[in-house]
Amino acid sequence: MKNIVIAAGYATRLGELTKNFPKPLLKIGQSTILGRMLDDIDQIPEIDEHVIVTNHKFAPIFEEWAAQQQYTKPITIIDDGTSTNDTRLGAVCDLLFAMEQLHVNDDMLVVAADNLLFFSFQEFVDFAKAKQTSCIMCHEQPSIEKLQRTGVIVVDDQMKVLNMEEKPQEPKSHWAVPPFYIYLRKDLDLVRHSVENGCGKDAPGNLAHYMVDHTTMHAWQMTAGRFDIGSLDTYYEAVEKFG
């Protein structure tokens, strides 16, 4: 299983802090946002490589960082060739680009690189192995306002995903979807042809939505929380709380 980290954004909401530096490598205590995530994922036996997809502007910074790491699994940096927020490929196209560049033909754990997590991805991997389907994560979100800003799913008693909507004005459930996914090898052809068949390009949730409509997927309920770093305020809050 490949761990594919989508890290090609420009984090414009963090202003000067990320003008010339990638958000995933911002410090949280003695580590970084990305480092804390990889500390966990690197321990998963099924994972055999970390693939970090970034942009041309930040690729040298990621390369320098990767050279200093001592994870048990190799780190591969993929440069998507873009240099500005206006020319970015979008998360789905970045994933497809990495798959093409590395000829990926394995199960994939696909993660966004801007969250602090308080659970192990091993639980998610075990769930996907048990279900034998591609999977997404979910958590209960009581706030209608927050549900209107994220992906929302409807599931059956076995956590099979029946429906997914992006940013629904009238959410059909309280199951919100964070940006963490497992796509099995048997579904990779669907992934590869998703954009040409109408899948949105920008947010990683666009691919999950597309896959729910085209194959069987299950949802794993997070067993603990996460902290989403999306602005200067949330970054400084993370530093204060967890650094």
C-alpha positions in Angstrom: 0.0 0.0 0.0 1.3 3.4 -1.0 0.8 6.4 1.4 0.1 9.3 -1.0 0.1 12.7 0.7 -1.5 15.5 -1.3 0.6 18.6 -0.4 0.6 20.7 -3.6 -1.5 23.6 -2.4 -0.3 27.1 -1.6 -2.1 27.7 1.7 -2.9 31.3 0.7 -5.1 31.7 3.8 -2.0 31.6 6.0 -0.5 34.7 4.3 3.2 35.5 4.7 3.7 32.3 6.8 3.3 30.1 3.8 4.1 32.6 1.0 7.4 30.8 0.5 7.1 27.7 2.7 4.7 24.7 2.6 2.1 24.5 5.3 2.6 20.7 6.0 6.2 21.5 7.1 5.2 24.2 9.6 6.5 23.4 13.1 4.3 22.0 15.8 6.5 21.6 18.8 9.7 19.7 17.9 8.0 18.2 14.8 6.0 19.4 11.8 2.3 18.9 10.8 3.3 16.3 8.2 5.9 14.7 10.5 3.4 14.0 13.1 1.2 12.2 10.6 4.0 10.2 9.1 5.2 9.1 12.5 1.9 7.1 12.7 1.6 6.0 9.1 5.2 4.8 8.9 4.4 2.2 11.6 1.7 0.5 9.5 3.1 -2.8 8.1 1.1 -2.6 4.9 2.6 0.8 3.9 5.8 0.4 1.8 6.3 4.0 0.5 5.4 7.6 1.3 4.7 9.6 -1.8 4.4 13.4 -1.3 2.9 15.3 -4.1 3.8 19.0 -4.0 4.3 21.9 -6.4 7.4 23.2 -8.2 7.8 26.1 -5.8 8.0 23.9 -2.7 9.5 20.7 -4.1 13.1 21.7 -3.1 12.0 22.4 0.5 10.3 19.0 0.7 13.4 17.3 -0.8 15.6 18.9 1.8 13.2 17.9 4.5 12.9 14.3 3.2 16.7 13.9 3.2 16.8 14.5 6.9 14.1 12.0 7.9 14.7 8.5 9.2 11.5 6.7 8.5 11.5 3.0 7.9 9.7 3.4 4.5 11.2 5.5 1.7 9.9 9.0 0.9 9.4 10.0 -2.7 8.7 13.6 -3.6 6.7 14.3 -6.8 6.8 17.8 -8.3 3.6 18.6 -10.2 5.2 21.4 -12.1 3.0 24.3 -11.0 4.3 27.5 -9.4 1.3 29.6 -8.5 -2.1 29.1 -6.8 -3.8 30.2 -10.1 -2.1 27.4 -12.0 -2.5 24.6 -9.5 -3.7 21.2 -10.8 -6.1 20.5 -7.9 -6.0 17.6 -5.5 -7.6 15.0 -7.7 -5.3 15.8 -10.7 -2.3 15.8 -8.3 -3.2 12.3 -7.3 -3.6 11.1 -10.9 -0.2 12.8 -11.8 1.6 10.9 -9.0 -0.1 7.6 -10.0 1.1 8.1 -13.6 4.6 9.2 -12.7 5.2 6.2 -10.4 3.0 3.7 -12.3 1.1 3.0 -9.1 -0.7 -0.3 -9.1 -1.1 -0.8 -5.4 -3.7 -0.1 -2.8 -3.5 3.6 -1.8 -3.9 5.5 1.4 -4.6 9.1 0.3 -4.3 11.8 2.9 -4.4 15.6 3.1 -1.3 17.0 4.9 -2.8 19.7 7.1 -4.4 17.8 10.0 -3.3 16.7 13.4 -4.8 13.4 14.2 -5.6 11.7 17.5 -6.1 8.2 16.2 -4.0 5.7 14.2 -4.4 5.1 10.5 -3.8 1.5 11.3 -7.5 1.2 12.4 -8.6 2.6 9.0 -6.4 0.2 7.1 -7.7 -2.7 9.1 -11.3 -1.7 8.4 -10.6 -1.6 4.7 -9.0 -5.0 4.8 -12.1 -6.4 6.6 -14.6 -4.8 4.2 -12.5 -5.5 1.1 -13.7 -2.3 -0.5 -12.3 1.2 -1.0 -13.2 3.3 2.1 -13.6 6.8 3.4 -13.6 8.2 6.9 -16.4 9.9 8.7 -17.3 11.5 12.0 -20.5 12.8 13.5 -20.9 16.6 13.0 -23.8 18.1 14.9 -23.4 21.6 13.3 -25.5 22.1 10.2 -23.4 25.1 9.3 -20.2 22.9 9.3 -21.9 20.1 7.4 -22.7 22.7 4.7 -19.0 23.2 4.2 -17.9 19.6 3.8 -18.8 16.2 2.3 -21.7 14.5 3.9 -22.6 10.8 3.5 -25.6 8.5 4.1 -24.7 5.0 5.2 -26.5 1.7 6.0 -26.2 -0.4 9.2 -23.0 -2.0 7.8 -21.5 1.5 7.1 -21.8 1.0 3.4 -22.0 4.4 1.8 -25.3 4.9 0.0 -24.9 8.6 -0.9 -22.4 11.4 -0.8 -22.9 15.1 -1.3 -20.4 17.9 -1.3 -21.4 21.0 0.7 -25.1 20.2 0.8 -27.5 23.0 1.7 -29.8 20.4 3.3 -27.5 17.7 4.7 -29.2 14.2 4.7 -27.2 13.0 7.8 -24.6 14.2 10.4 -21.8 12.1 8.9 -19.1 14.4 7.8 -16.2 13.3 5.6 -12.6 14.4 6.4 -9.9 14.2 3.6 -8.6 10.6 4.2 -9.3 7.8 1.9 -8.3 4.2 0.9 -8.6 3.2 -2.7 -8.0 -0.4 -3.4 -6.1 -1.7 -6.4 -9.2 -3.2 -7.9 -10.7 0.4 -8.2 -7.7 2.1 -9.6 -9.0 2.2 -13.2 -12.0 4.1 -11.9 -9.7 6.5 -10.2 -7.5 7.0 -13.3 -10.4 7.8 -15.6 -12.4 9.8 -13.0 -11.6 13.3 -14.3 -12.2 12.5 -17.9 -15.6 11.1 -16.8 -16.7 14.3 -15.0 -15.1 14.1 -11.6 -14.2 17.5 -10.1 -10.5 18.3 -9.9 -10.0 20.7 -7.0 -10.9 19.0 -3.6 -10.0 15.4 -2.7 -13.7 14.9 -1.7 -14.6 15.3 -5.4 -13.0 11.9 -6.1 -14.6 10.2 -3.1 -18.0 11.5 -4.3 -17.3 10.1 -7.8 -16.2 6.8 -6.4 -19.3 6.4 -4.2 -21.4 6.7 -7.4 -19.3 4.1 -9.3 -18.2 1.4 -6.8 -18.9 -0.1 -3.4 -17.4 2.0 -0.6 -17.6 1.8 3.2 -17.1 4.5 5.8 -14.9 4.1 8.9 -16.0 6.2 11.9 -13.1 8.0 13.4 -12.4 6.7 17.0 -10.9 10.1 18.1 -10.7 13.6 16.9 -8.6 15.7 14.5 -7.4 19.3 14.4 -7.7 20.9 10.9 -5.2 23.6 10.3 -6.7 25.9 7.7 -5.9 29.4 8.8 -3.4 31.5 10.8 -5.6 31.3 13.9 -5.9 27.5 13.8 -2.2 27.1 13.2 -1.3 29.2 16.2 -4.0 27.5 18.2 -2.4 24.1 17.3 1.0 25.4 18.3 -0.3 26.5 21.7 -2.4 23.4 22.4 -0.2 20.6 21.0 3.3 22.1 20.6 
